[in-house]
């Protein structure tokens, strides 16, 4: 049996750029990746606190 557990949470992050028709990944600052302990290509869940929408995607290392 495979169990998925919450390992880390980035709360109240600010979205700085979007591509509304692209649902392929989320790019994060390398410093934030390191602080959160996330690895490139790791699966993450993205949640919108305003409307409850959520989706799963993967992390890409961005620029500083």
N, CA, C, O and CB atoms as a CASP TS submission, in Angstrom:
PFRMAT TS
TARGET T0000
AUTHOR 0000-0000-0000
METHOD Language model
MODEL 1
PARENT N/A
ATOM      1  N   UNK     1       0.844  -1.170   0.000  1.00  0.00           N
ATOM      2  CA  UNK     1       0.000   0.000   0.000  1.00  0.00           C
ATOM      3  C   UNK     1       0.895   1.241   0.000  1.00  0.00           C
ATOM      4  O   UNK     1       1.879   1.310   0.737  1.00  0.00           O
ATOM      5  CB  UNK     1      -0.963  -0.007   1.220  1.00  0.00           C
ATOM      6  N   UNK     2       0.546   2.200  -0.821  1.00  0.00           N
ATOM      7  CA  UNK     2       1.286   3.458  -0.914  1.00  0.00           C
ATOM      8  C   UNK     2       0.483   4.557  -0.231  1.00  0.00           C
ATOM      9  O   UNK     2      -0.679   4.777  -0.572  1.00  0.00           O
ATOM     10  CB  UNK     2       1.581   3.829  -2.399  1.00  0.00           C
ATOM     11  N   UNK     3       1.086   5.244   0.722  1.00  0.00           N
ATOM     12  CA  UNK     3       0.425   6.346   1.418  1.00  0.00           C
ATOM     13  C   UNK     3       1.106   7.651   1.069  1.00  0.00           C
ATOM     14  O   UNK     3       2.332   7.752   1.095  1.00  0.00           O
ATOM     15  CB  UNK     3       0.435   6.124   2.942  1.00  0.00           C
ATOM     16  N   UNK     4       0.307   8.640   0.744  1.00  0.00           N
ATOM     17  CA  UNK     4       0.840   9.973   0.508  1.00  0.00           C
ATOM     18  C   UNK     4       0.622  10.797   1.762  1.00  0.00           C
ATOM     19  O   UNK     4      -0.478  10.821   2.314  1.00  0.00           O
ATOM     20  CB  UNK     4       0.173  10.645  -0.731  1.00  0.00           C
ATOM     21  N   UNK     5       1.677  11.476   2.215  1.00  0.00           N
ATOM     22  CA  UNK     5       1.593  12.287   3.423  1.00  0.00           C
ATOM     23  C   UNK     5       2.118  13.686   3.147  1.00  0.00           C
ATOM     24  O   UNK     5       2.998  13.887   2.311  1.00  0.00           O
ATOM     25  CB  UNK     5       2.376  11.634   4.573  1.00  0.00           C
ATOM     26  N   UNK     6       1.563  14.637   3.863  1.00  0.00           N
ATOM     27  CA  UNK     6       2.049  16.007   3.771  1.00  0.00           C
ATOM     28  C   UNK     6       3.411  16.078   4.447  1.00  0.00           C
ATOM     29  O   UNK     6       3.550  15.732   5.620  1.00  0.00           O
ATOM     30  CB  UNK     6       1.046  17.011   4.421  1.00  0.00           C
ATOM     31  N   UNK     7       4.411  16.526   3.703  1.00  0.00           N
ATOM     32  CA  UNK     7       5.769  16.593   4.226  1.00  0.00           C
ATOM     33  C   UNK     7       6.188  18.023   4.512  1.00  0.00           C
ATOM     34  O   UNK     7       6.942  18.284   5.449  1.00  0.00           O
ATOM     35  CB  UNK     7       6.738  15.957   3.252  1.00  0.00           C
ATOM     36  N   UNK     8       5.692  18.949   3.698  1.00  0.00           N
ATOM     37  CA  UNK     8       6.066  20.350   3.841  1.00  0.00           C
ATOM     38  C   UNK     8       4.902  21.200   3.345  1.00  0.00           C
ATOM     39  O   UNK     8       4.127  20.769   2.492  1.00  0.00           O
ATOM     40  CB  UNK     8       7.384  20.675   3.056  1.00  0.00           C
ATOM     41  N   UNK     9       4.789  22.405   3.884  1.00  0.00           N
ATOM     42  CA  UNK     9       3.711  23.300   3.466  1.00  0.00           C
ATOM     43  C   UNK     9       4.285  24.701   3.284  1.00  0.00           C
ATOM     44  O   UNK     9       4.938  25.232   4.182  1.00  0.00           O
ATOM     45  CB  UNK     9       2.542  23.305   4.505  1.00  0.00           C
ATOM     46  N   UNK    10       4.040  25.289   2.129  1.00  0.00           N
ATOM     47  CA  UNK    10       4.385  26.686   1.873  1.00  0.00           C
ATOM     48  C   UNK    10       3.061  27.434   1.927  1.00  0.00           C
ATOM     49  O   UNK    10       2.206  27.258   1.059  1.00  0.00           O
ATOM     50  CB  UNK    10       5.143  26.889   0.470  1.00  0.00           C
ATOM     51  N   UNK    11       2.897  28.260   2.939  1.00  0.00           N
ATOM     52  CA  UNK    11       1.610  28.904   3.202  1.00  0.00           C
ATOM     53  C   UNK    11       1.625  30.361   2.756  1.00  0.00           C
ATOM     54  O   UNK    11       2.590  31.082   3.010  1.00  0.00           O
ATOM     55  CB  UNK    11       1.260  28.813   4.690  1.00  0.00           C
ATOM     56  N   UNK    12       0.558  30.791   2.093  1.00  0.00           N
ATOM     57  CA  UNK    12       0.376  32.173   1.641  1.00  0.00           C
ATOM     58  C   UNK    12       1.476  32.651   0.692  1.00  0.00           C
ATOM     59  O   UNK    12       1.910  33.800   0.775  1.00  0.00           O
ATOM     60  CB  UNK    12       0.317  33.090   2.833  1.00  0.00           C
ATOM     61  N   UNK    13       1.920  31.790  -0.191  1.00  0.00           N
ATOM     62  CA  UNK    13       2.892  32.195  -1.215  1.00  0.00           C
ATOM     63  C   UNK    13       2.200  33.115  -2.211  1.00  0.00           C
ATOM     64  O   UNK    13       0.995  32.997  -2.435  1.00  0.00           O
ATOM     65  CB  UNK    13       3.503  30.951  -1.941  1.00  0.00           C
ATOM     66  N   UNK    14       2.947  34.016  -2.800  1.00  0.00           N
ATOM     67  CA  UNK    14       2.409  34.950  -3.778  1.00  0.00           C
ATOM     68  C   UNK    14       2.728  34.469  -5.188  1.00  0.00           C
ATOM     69  O   UNK    14       3.877  34.157  -5.501  1.00  0.00           O
ATOM     70  CB  UNK    14       2.973  36.365  -3.548  1.00  0.00           C
ATOM     71  N   UNK    15       1.714  34.412  -6.028  1.00  0.00           N
ATOM     72  CA  UNK    15       1.900  34.054  -7.434  1.00  0.00           C
ATOM     73  C   UNK    15       2.358  35.304  -8.173  1.00  0.00           C
ATOM     74  O   UNK    15       1.708  36.348  -8.105  1.00  0.00           O
ATOM     75  CB  UNK    15       0.578  33.469  -8.065  1.00  0.00           C
ATOM     76  N   UNK    16       3.487  35.193  -8.883  1.00  0.00           N
ATOM     77  CA  UNK    16       4.029  36.356  -9.585  1.00  0.00           C
ATOM     78  C   UNK    16       3.818  36.301 -11.089  1.00  0.00           C
ATOM     79  O   UNK    16       3.937  37.323 -11.765  1.00  0.00           O
ATOM     80  CB  UNK    16       5.493  36.485  -9.295  1.00  0.00           C
ATOM     81  N   UNK    17       3.507  35.129 -11.624  1.00  0.00           N
ATOM     82  CA  UNK    17       3.298  35.001 -13.066  1.00  0.00           C
ATOM     83  C   UNK    17       2.437  33.767 -13.310  1.00  0.00           C
ATOM     84  O   UNK    17       2.604  32.746 -12.643  1.00  0.00           O
ATOM     85  CB  UNK    17       4.664  34.901 -13.839  1.00  0.00           C
ATOM     86  N   UNK    18       1.527  33.859 -14.254  1.00  0.00           N
ATOM     87  CA  UNK    18       0.698  32.704 -14.593  1.00  0.00           C
ATOM     88  C   UNK    18       0.598  32.539 -16.103  1.00  0.00           C
ATOM     89  O   UNK    18       0.748  33.496 -16.862  1.00  0.00           O
ATOM     90  CB  UNK    18      -0.703  32.848 -13.981  1.00  0.00           C
ATOM     91  N   UNK    19       0.346  31.329 -16.510  1.00  0.00           N
ATOM     92  CA  UNK    19       0.023  31.005 -17.900  1.00  0.00           C
ATOM     93  C   UNK    19      -1.261  30.183 -17.815  1.00  0.00           C
ATOM     94  O   UNK    19      -1.210  28.970 -17.613  1.00  0.00           O
ATOM     95  CB  UNK    19       1.215  30.210 -18.647  1.00  0.00           C
ATOM     96  N   UNK    20      -2.388  30.825 -17.967  1.00  0.00           N
ATOM     97  CA  UNK    20      -3.677  30.208 -17.682  1.00  0.00           C
ATOM     98  C   UNK    20      -3.969  28.941 -18.471  1.00  0.00           C
ATOM     99  O   UNK    20      -4.690  28.069 -17.985  1.00  0.00           O
ATOM    100  CB  UNK    20      -4.746  31.184 -17.940  1.00  0.00           C
ATOM    101  N   UNK    21      -3.429  28.820 -19.670  1.00  0.00           N
ATOM    102  CA  UNK    21      -3.717  27.635 -20.486  1.00  0.00           C
ATOM    103  C   UNK    21      -2.651  26.549 -20.330  1.00  0.00           C
ATOM    104  O   UNK    21      -2.681  25.545 -21.041  1.00  0.00           O
ATOM    105  CB  UNK    21      -3.832  28.030 -21.950  1.00  0.00           C
ATOM    106  N   UNK    22      -1.696  26.748 -19.389  1.00  0.00           N
ATOM    107  CA  UNK    22      -0.629  25.769 -19.161  1.00  0.00           C
ATOM    108  C   UNK    22      -0.768  25.202 -17.762  1.00  0.00           C
ATOM    109  O   UNK    22      -0.670  25.938 -16.780  1.00  0.00           O
ATOM    110  CB  UNK    22       0.776  26.407 -19.356  1.00  0.00           C
ATOM    111  N   UNK    23      -0.996  23.900 -17.660  1.00  0.00           N
ATOM    112  CA  UNK    23      -1.131  23.249 -16.359  1.00  0.00           C
ATOM    113  C   UNK    23      -0.043  22.204 -16.188  1.00  0.00           C
ATOM    114  O   UNK    23      -0.326  21.084 -15.764  1.00  0.00           O
ATOM    115  CB  UNK    23      -2.523  22.606 -16.207  1.00  0.00           C
ATOM    116  N   UNK    24       1.188  22.547 -16.509  1.00  0.00           N
ATOM    117  CA  UNK    24       2.236  21.536 -16.514  1.00  0.00           C
ATOM    118  C   UNK    24       3.144  21.507 -15.318  1.00  0.00           C
ATOM    119  O   UNK    24       3.676  20.443 -15.000  1.00  0.00           O
ATOM    120  CB  UNK    24       3.044  21.710 -17.681  1.00  0.00           C
ATOM    121  N   UNK    25       3.359  22.625 -14.625  1.00  0.00           N
ATOM    122  CA  UNK    25       4.317  22.633 -13.530  1.00  0.00           C
ATOM    123  C   UNK    25       4.191  23.931 -12.747  1.00  0.00           C
ATOM    124  O   UNK    25       3.427  24.826 -13.107  1.00  0.00           O
ATOM    125  CB  UNK    25       5.753  22.453 -14.056  1.00  0.00           C
ATOM    126  N   UNK    26       4.970  24.012 -11.654  1.00  0.00           N
ATOM    127  CA  UNK    26       5.083  25.241 -10.875  1.00  0.00           C
ATOM    128  C   UNK    26       6.565  25.522 -10.680  1.00  0.00           C
ATOM    129  O   UNK    26       7.317  24.646 -10.252  1.00  0.00           O
ATOM    130  CB  UNK    26       4.334  25.128  -9.496  1.00  0.00           C
ATOM    131  N   UNK    27       6.978  26.731 -10.991  1.00  0.00           N
ATOM    132  CA  UNK    27       8.376  27.126 -10.868  1.00  0.00           C
ATOM    133  C   UNK    27       8.566  27.873  -9.564  1.00  0.00           C
ATOM    134  O   UNK    27       7.834  28.817  -9.267  1.00  0.00           O
ATOM    135  CB  UNK    27       8.820  27.994 -12.067  1.00  0.00           C
ATOM    136  N   UNK    28       9.562  27.444  -8.777  1.00  0.00           N
ATOM    137  CA  UNK    28       9.839  28.059  -7.492  1.00  0.00           C
ATOM    138  C   UNK    28      11.277  28.559  -7.426  1.00  0.00           C
ATOM    139  O   UNK    28      12.172  27.997  -8.058  1.00  0.00           O
ATOM    140  CB  UNK    28       9.570  27.074  -6.364  1.00  0.00           C
ATOM    141  N   UNK    29      11.486  29.616  -6.657  1.00  0.00           N
ATOM    142  CA  UNK    29      12.808  30.181  -6.413  1.00  0.00           C
ATOM    143  C   UNK    29      13.689  29.113  -5.749  1.00  0.00           C
ATOM    144  O   UNK    29      13.218  28.393  -4.868  1.00  0.00           O
ATOM    145  CB  UNK    29      12.713  31.466  -5.520  1.00  0.00           C
ATOM    146  N   UNK    30      14.961  29.000  -6.160  1.00  0.00           N
ATOM    147  CA  UNK    30      15.842  27.985  -5.563  1.00  0.00           C
ATOM    148  C   UNK    30      15.973  28.112  -4.044  1.00  0.00           C
ATOM    149  O   UNK    30      16.076  27.098  -3.353  1.00  0.00           O
ATOM    150  CB  UNK    30      17.215  28.075  -6.188  1.00  0.00           C
ATOM    151  N   UNK    31      15.972  29.331  -3.514  1.00  0.00           N
ATOM    152  CA  UNK    31      16.066  29.513  -2.065  1.00  0.00           C
ATOM    153  C   UNK    31      14.839  28.937  -1.361  1.00  0.00           C
ATOM    154  O   UNK    31      14.959  28.339  -0.292  1.00  0.00           O
ATOM    155  CB  UNK    31      16.222  31.003  -1.722  1.00  0.00           C
ATOM    156  N   UNK    32      13.664  29.115  -1.959  1.00  0.00           N
ATOM    157  CA  UNK    32      12.434  28.579  -1.383  1.00  0.00           C
ATOM    158  C   UNK    32      12.433  27.049  -1.454  1.00  0.00           C
ATOM    159  O   UNK    32      11.996  26.382  -0.516  1.00  0.00           O
ATOM    160  CB  UNK    32      11.201  29.152  -2.114  1.00  0.00           C
ATOM    161  N   UNK    33      12.919  26.501  -2.556  1.00  0.00           N
ATOM    162  CA  UNK    33      13.024  25.046  -2.676  1.00  0.00           C
ATOM    163  C   UNK    33      13.898  24.478  -1.564  1.00  0.00           C
ATOM    164  O   UNK    33      13.546  23.479  -0.936  1.00  0.00           O
ATOM    165  CB  UNK    33      13.594  24.655  -4.051  1.00  0.00           C
ATOM    166  N   UNK    34      15.036  25.120  -1.324  1.00  0.00           N
ATOM    167  CA  UNK    34      15.972  24.640  -0.307  1.00  0.00           C
ATOM    168  C   UNK    34      15.363  24.754   1.095  1.00  0.00           C
ATOM    169  O   UNK    34      15.445  23.815   1.887  1.00  0.00           O
ATOM    170  CB  UNK    34      17.293  25.431  -0.379  1.00  0.00           C
ATOM    171  N   UNK    35      14.760  25.892   1.396  1.00  0.00           N
ATOM    172  CA  UNK    35      14.154  26.085   2.720  1.00  0.00           C
ATOM    173  C   UNK    35      13.027  25.094   2.983  1.00  0.00           C
ATOM    174  O   UNK    35      12.863  24.612   4.104  1.00  0.00           O
ATOM    175  CB  UNK    35      13.624  27.507   2.853  1.00  0.00           C
ATOM    176  N   UNK    36      12.256  24.794   1.948  1.00  0.00           N
ATOM    177  CA  UNK    36      11.123  23.874   2.095  1.00  0.00           C
ATOM    178  C   UNK    36      11.550  22.410   2.008  1.00  0.00           C
ATOM    179  O   UNK    36      10.794  21.518   2.393  1.00  0.00           O
ATOM    180  CB  UNK    36      10.077  24.163   1.029  1.00  0.00           C
ATOM    181  N   UNK    37      12.752  22.161   1.506  1.00  0.00           N
ATOM    182  CA  UNK    37      13.215  20.787   1.354  1.00  0.00           C
ATOM    183  C   UNK    37      12.593  20.076   0.173  1.00  0.00           C
ATOM    184  O   UNK    37      12.478  18.850   0.172  1.00  0.00           O
ATOM    185  CB  UNK    37      12.931  20.017   2.595  1.00  0.00           C
ATOM    186  N   UNK    38      12.188  20.842  -0.843  1.00  0.00           N
ATOM    187  CA  UNK    38      11.606  20.262  -2.050  1.00  0.00           C
ATOM    188  C   UNK    38      12.691  20.015  -3.094  1.00  0.00           C
ATOM    189  O   UNK    38      13.673  20.753  -3.168  1.00  0.00           O
ATOM    190  CB  UNK    38      10.510  21.183  -2.621  1.00  0.00           C
ATOM    191  N   UNK    39      12.507  18.986  -3.889  1.00  0.00           N
ATOM    192  CA  UNK    39      13.441  18.658  -4.958  1.00  0.00           C
ATOM    193  C   UNK    39      12.801  18.945  -6.307  1.00  0.00           C
ATOM    194  O   UNK    39      11.584  18.822  -6.452  1.00  0.00           O
ATOM    195  CB  UNK    39      13.882  17.182  -4.869  1.00  0.00           C
ATOM    196  N   UNK    40      13.611  19.330  -7.307  1.00  0.00           N
ATOM    197  CA  UNK    40      13.057  19.492  -8.650  1.00  0.00           C
ATOM    198  C   UNK    40      12.359  18.199  -9.091  1.00  0.00           C
ATOM    199  O   UNK    40      12.828  17.100  -8.796  1.00  0.00           O
ATOM    200  CB  UNK    40      14.174  19.879  -9.659  1.00  0.00           C
ATOM    201  N   UNK    41      11.257  18.342  -9.785  1.00  0.00           N
ATOM    202  CA  UNK    41      10.428  17.236 -10.278  1.00  0.00           C
ATOM    203  C   UNK    41       9.617  16.538  -9.195  1.00  0.00           C
ATOM    204  O   UNK    41       8.957  15.538  -9.475  1.00  0.00           O
ATOM    205  CB  UNK    41      11.295  16.229 -10.957  1.00  0.00           C
ATOM    206  N   UNK    42       9.651  17.045  -7.963  1.00  0.00           N
ATOM    207  CA  UNK    42       8.848  16.459  -6.894  1.00  0.00           C
ATOM    208  C   UNK    42       7.376  16.835  -7.089  1.00  0.00           C
ATOM    209  O   UNK    42       7.060  17.957  -7.484  1.00  0.00           O
ATOM    210  CB  UNK    42       9.356  16.932  -5.504  1.00  0.00           C
ATOM    211  N   UNK    43       6.492  15.896  -6.812  1.00  0.00           N
ATOM    212  CA  UNK    43       5.053  16.143  -6.926  1.00  0.00           C
ATOM    213  C   UNK    43       4.609  17.063  -5.795  1.00  0.00           C
ATOM    214  O   UNK    43       5.005  16.882  -4.644  1.00  0.00           O
ATOM    215  CB  UNK    43       4.252  14.808  -6.895  1.00  0.00           C
ATOM    216  N   UNK    44       3.780  18.053  -6.136  1.00  0.00           N
ATOM    217  CA  UNK    44       3.216  18.976  -5.144  1.00  0.00           C
ATOM    218  C   UNK    44       1.737  19.186  -5.449  1.00  0.00           C
ATOM    219  O   UNK    44       1.290  19.016  -6.584  1.00  0.00           O
ATOM    220  CB  UNK    44       3.980  20.342  -5.142  1.00  0.00           C
ATOM    221  N   UNK    45       0.997  19.554  -4.426  1.00  0.00           N
ATOM    222  CA  UNK    45      -0.401  19.947  -4.582  1.00  0.00           C
ATOM    223  C   UNK    45      -0.476  21.456  -4.448  1.00  0.00           C
ATOM    224  O   UNK    45       0.126  22.035  -3.544  1.00  0.00           O
ATOM    225  CB  UNK    45      -1.324  19.237  -3.532  1.00  0.00           C
ATOM    226  N   UNK    46      -1.211  22.091  -5.343  1.00  0.00           N
ATOM    227  CA  UNK    46      -1.394  23.536  -5.333  1.00  0.00           C
ATOM    228  C   UNK    46      -2.854  23.807  -4.996  1.00  0.00           C
ATOM    229  O   UNK    46      -3.758  23.264  -5.633  1.00  0.00           O
ATOM    230  CB  UNK    46      -0.989  24.183  -6.710  1.00  0.00           C
ATOM    231  N   UNK    47      -3.079  24.654  -3.986  1.00  0.00           N
ATOM    232  CA  UNK    47      -4.434  24.941  -3.527  1.00  0.00           C
ATOM    233  C   UNK    47      -4.702  26.430  -3.598  1.00  0.00           C
ATOM    234  O   UNK    47      -3.842  27.239  -3.250  1.00  0.00           O
ATOM    235  CB  UNK    47      -4.650  24.425  -2.097  1.00  0.00           C
ATOM    236  N   UNK    48      -5.889  26.792  -4.046  1.00  0.00           N
ATOM    237  CA  UNK    48      -6.326  28.184  -4.081  1.00  0.00           C
ATOM    238  C   UNK    48      -7.213  28.412  -2.859  1.00  0.00           C
ATOM    239  O   UNK    48      -8.303  27.848  -2.766  1.00  0.00           O
ATOM    240  CB  UNK    48      -7.091  28.521  -5.423  1.00  0.00           C
ATOM    241  N   UNK    49      -6.749  29.236  -1.928  1.00  0.00           N
ATOM    242  CA  UNK    49      -7.501  29.466  -0.697  1.00  0.00           C
ATOM    243  C   UNK    49      -8.770  30.276  -0.920  1.00  0.00           C
ATOM    244  O   UNK    49      -9.665  30.257  -0.075  1.00  0.00           O
ATOM    245  CB  UNK    49      -6.631  30.168   0.307  1.00  0.00           C
ATOM    246  N   UNK    50      -8.868  30.989  -2.041  1.00  0.00           N
ATOM    247  CA  UNK    50     -10.049  31.808  -2.307  1.00  0.00           C
ATOM    248  C   UNK    50     -11.251  31.000  -2.783  1.00  0.00           C
ATOM    249  O   UNK    50     -12.391  31.311  -2.438  1.00  0.00           O
ATOM    250  CB  UNK    50      -9.718  32.850  -3.331  1.00  0.00           C
ATOM    251  N   UNK    51     -10.991  29.952  -3.583  1.00  0.00           N
ATOM    252  CA  UNK    51     -12.128  29.211  -4.144  1.00  0.00           C
ATOM    253  C   UNK    51     -12.063  27.697  -3.915  1.00  0.00           C
ATOM    254  O   UNK    51     -12.963  26.975  -4.342  1.00  0.00           O
ATOM    255  CB  UNK    51     -12.216  29.479  -5.617  1.00  0.00           C
ATOM    256  N   UNK    52     -11.023  27.212  -3.257  1.00  0.00           N
ATOM    257  CA  UNK    52     -10.924  25.789  -2.946  1.00  0.00           C
ATOM    258  C   UNK    52     -10.425  24.904  -4.059  1.00  0.00           C
ATOM    259  O   UNK    52     -10.333  23.691  -3.872  1.00  0.00           O
ATOM    260  CB  UNK    52     -12.222  25.304  -2.531  1.00  0.00           C
ATOM    261  N   UNK    53     -10.095  25.463  -5.222  1.00  0.00           N
ATOM    262  CA  UNK    53      -9.592  24.675  -6.339  1.00  0.00           C
ATOM    263  C   UNK    53      -8.208  24.133  -5.979  1.00  0.00           C
ATOM    264  O   UNK    53      -7.387  24.846  -5.402  1.00  0.00           O
ATOM    265  CB  UNK    53      -9.537  25.527  -7.646  1.00  0.00           C
ATOM    266  N   UNK    54      -7.956  22.871  -6.322  1.00  0.00           N
ATOM    267  CA  UNK    54      -6.656  22.268  -6.067  1.00  0.00           C
ATOM    268  C   UNK    54      -6.268  21.372  -7.227  1.00  0.00           C
ATOM    269  O   UNK    54      -7.129  20.808  -7.902  1.00  0.00           O
ATOM    270  CB  UNK    54      -6.667  21.473  -4.752  1.00  0.00           C
ATOM    271  N   UNK    55      -4.957  21.243  -7.459  1.00  0.00           N
ATOM    272  CA  UNK    55      -4.463  20.332  -8.482  1.00  0.00           C
ATOM    273  C   UNK    55      -3.069  19.865  -8.115  1.00  0.00           C
ATOM    274  O   UNK    55      -2.376  20.523  -7.339  1.00  0.00           O
ATOM    275  CB  UNK    55      -4.463  21.004  -9.867  1.00  0.00           C
ATOM    276  N   UNK    56      -2.656  18.743  -8.662  1.00  0.00           N
ATOM    277  CA  UNK    56      -1.320  18.204  -8.441  1.00  0.00           C
ATOM    278  C   UNK    56      -0.469  18.492  -9.660  1.00  0.00           C
ATOM    279  O   UNK    56      -0.946  18.431 -10.793  1.00  0.00           O
ATOM    280  CB  UNK    56      -1.367  16.684  -8.148  1.00  0.00           C
ATOM    281  N   UNK    57       0.797  18.808  -9.421  1.00  0.00           N
ATOM    282  CA  UNK    57       1.744  19.090 -10.490  1.00  0.00           C
ATOM    283  C   UNK    57       3.141  18.781  -9.975  1.00  0.00           C
ATOM    284  O   UNK    57       3.281  18.097  -8.962  1.00  0.00           O
ATOM    285  CB  UNK    57       1.634  20.570 -10.976  1.00  0.00           C
ATOM    286  N   UNK    58       4.178  19.269 -10.649  1.00  0.00           N
ATOM    287  CA  UNK    58       5.539  19.020 -10.208  1.00  0.00           C
ATOM    288  C   UNK    58       6.328  20.326 -10.169  1.00  0.00           C
ATOM    289  O   UNK    58       5.945  21.318 -10.790  1.00  0.00           O
ATOM    290  CB  UNK    58       6.226  18.002 -11.129  1.00  0.00           C
ATOM    291  N   UNK    59       7.438  20.310  -9.427  1.00  0.00           N
ATOM    292  CA  UNK    59       8.248  21.501  -9.186  1.00  0.00           C
ATOM    293  C   UNK    59       9.364  21.619 -10.210  1.00  0.00           C
ATOM    294  O   UNK    59      10.012  20.632 -10.557  1.00  0.00           O
ATOM    295  CB  UNK    59       8.831  21.474  -7.778  1.00  0.00           C
ATOM    296  N   UNK    60       9.579  22.833 -10.685  1.00  0.00           N
ATOM    297  CA  UNK    60      10.725  23.172 -11.522  1.00  0.00           C
ATOM    298  C   UNK    60      11.534  24.237 -10.788  1.00  0.00           C
ATOM    299  O   UNK    60      10.971  25.180 -10.232  1.00  0.00           O
ATOM    300  CB  UNK    60      10.274  23.674 -12.946  1.00  0.00           C
ATOM    301  N   UNK    61      12.863  24.079 -10.788  1.00  0.00           N
ATOM    302  CA  UNK    61      13.745  25.075 -10.161  1.00  0.00           C
ATOM    303  C   UNK    61      13.810  26.305 -11.052  1.00  0.00           C
ATOM    304  O   UNK    61      14.166  26.220 -12.227  1.00  0.00           O
ATOM    305  CB  UNK    61      15.178  24.494  -9.920  1.00  0.00           C
ATOM    306  N   UNK    62      13.458  27.459 -10.472  1.00  0.00           N
ATOM    307  CA  UNK    62      13.468  28.723 -11.214  1.00  0.00           C
ATOM    308  C   UNK    62      14.769  29.494 -10.990  1.00  0.00           C
ATOM    309  O   UNK    62      15.771  28.947 -10.530  1.00  0.00           O
ATOM    310  CB  UNK    62      12.272  29.589 -10.803  1.00  0.00           C
ATOM    311  N   UNK    63      14.717  30.766 -11.326  1.00  0.00           N
ATOM    312  CA  UNK    63      15.846  31.671 -11.107  1.00  0.00           C
ATOM    313  C   UNK    63      15.676  32.386  -9.793  1.00  0.00           C
ATOM    314  O   UNK    63      14.568  32.479  -9.265  1.00  0.00           O
ATOM    315  CB  UNK    63      15.978  32.684 -12.252  1.00  0.00           C
ATOM    316  N   UNK    64      16.782  32.897  -9.257  1.00  0.00           N
ATOM    317  CA  UNK    64      16.714  33.692  -8.021  1.00  0.00           C
ATOM    318  C   UNK    64      15.951  34.966  -8.265  1.00  0.00           C
ATOM    319  O   UNK    64      15.784  35.770  -7.348  1.00  0.00           O
ATOM    320  CB  UNK    64      18.118  34.015  -7.490  1.00  0.00           C
TER
END
